[in-house]
Amino acid sequence: MITADEYLYFAERAVDGMAAIVADLGDDLASRPPRLEGANSPFGLLTHCLGVIEAWAGSFVAGRAVERDRDAEFQATGPVAPLLARVTTVTAAFRADVRAADPSAPLRMQPPGRFQGPDRLLTQGAALQHVYEELAQHHGQMELIRDVLRAEERAGQVPA
């Protein structure tokens, strides 16, 4: 079975990759979705992923109360520096939560019915696997969004 440190290695690669994309795009471009219907901005996706970590690892696995507005996460915009500072804070708590988790134990708190996620009862280990699932898929999505935003920028389709 995978160790906590092995799990964190891969999960943090996804978070670090998303943070690097947002930092590279800068304040304006990171908050802009590409010109594709229903697309998200990199800023919104990273904000969502931090919400996933806080809810699934911080609340359901570790037992902390977490306030979350999932829909607002995707709409988030703003300067990059505070978001990157939040990445550091959330990642530090995530490390502690993963190391303290008992993979075979039940969740400390159950996700509310309105939460999207696996449609079955989960162990702490399965909830952490769901976190990784979200981080990996959104990292790949953000890489593509970055490429589209850069292409739009080169084509003059993004206001300078």
Summary of the structure (lengths in Angstrom):
residues: 160
radius of gyration: 16.2
end to end distance: 49.2
largest distance: 52.9
contacts: 463
relative contact order: 0.19
helix: 66%
strand: 1%
